């Protein structure tokens, strides 16, 4: 798979920047940045972003929605 190819590249010390709207893709990454309207609203490891929700067993989708809602509250 292309994820195996990407993993082989990173083992060689190569940095990859991947853009995706799919949380399944994001789960393969070492570090993530959630963006909204061209602005980074959160960044960290998948685990850090999931833990930030305060919800046990949170998924990356849960984390993304948490940061979107937090951004909405800060805009009002």
C-alpha positions as CSV (number, residue, x, y, z in Angstrom):
1,X,0.0,0.0,0.0
2,X,1.0,3.6,-0.3
3,X,1.1,3.8,3.5
4,X,3.7,1.1,3.6
5,X,5.7,3.1,1.1
6,X,5.3,6.3,3.2
7,X,6.5,4.4,6.3
8,X,9.6,3.2,4.5
9,X,10.3,6.8,3.4
10,X,9.9,8.1,7.0
11,X,12.3,5.4,8.3
12,X,14.9,7.0,5.9
13,X,14.4,10.3,7.7
14,X,12.2,11.8,5.0
15,X,9.4,14.1,6.1
16,X,6.1,13.8,4.3
17,X,3.3,16.4,4.4
18,X,-0.1,14.8,3.7
19,X,-3.3,16.6,3.2
20,X,-6.5,14.6,3.7
21,X,-10.1,15.0,4.7
22,X,-10.2,11.4,5.9
23,X,-9.5,10.6,9.5
24,X,-8.5,7.0,8.6
25,X,-5.6,8.6,6.6
26,X,-4.8,10.9,9.5
27,X,-4.5,8.0,11.9
28,X,-1.4,6.9,10.0
29,X,0.4,10.1,10.7
30,X,2.9,10.9,13.5
31,X,1.6,14.5,13.9
32,X,-1.5,16.2,12.8
33,X,-2.8,19.7,12.2
34,X,-6.6,20.3,12.1
35,X,-7.5,23.2,9.8
36,X,-10.6,25.2,9.3
37,X,-11.0,28.0,6.7
38,X,-7.2,27.9,6.1
39,X,-6.3,28.3,9.7
40,X,-4.7,25.7,12.0
41,X,-7.0,25.2,14.9
42,X,-5.2,22.3,16.6
43,X,-2.0,20.3,16.2
44,X,-0.3,17.4,18.0
45,X,0.0,13.7,17.8
46,X,-3.2,11.7,17.2
47,X,-3.2,10.6,20.8
48,X,-2.7,14.2,22.1
49,X,-5.6,15.4,20.0
50,X,-7.9,12.6,21.1
51,X,-7.0,13.1,24.8
52,X,-7.7,16.8,24.6
53,X,-11.4,16.0,24.2
54,X,-11.5,14.6,27.7
55,X,-13.7,11.8,26.3
56,X,-12.4,8.2,27.1
57,X,-12.0,6.3,23.8
58,X,-12.3,9.5,21.7
59,X,-11.6,9.0,17.9
60,X,-9.9,11.4,15.7
61,X,-13.3,12.3,14.3
62,X,-14.3,13.2,17.9
63,X,-11.2,15.2,18.3
64,X,-11.8,17.1,15.1
65,X,-15.4,17.9,16.1
66,X,-14.2,19.0,19.6
67,X,-11.8,21.5,18.1
68,X,-14.3,22.8,15.5
69,X,-16.9,23.4,18.3
70,X,-14.3,25.0,20.5
71,X,-13.4,27.3,17.6
72,X,-17.1,28.1,17.1
73,X,-17.4,29.1,20.8
74,X,-14.3,31.3,20.7
75,X,-15.6,33.1,17.6
76,X,-18.8,34.2,19.4
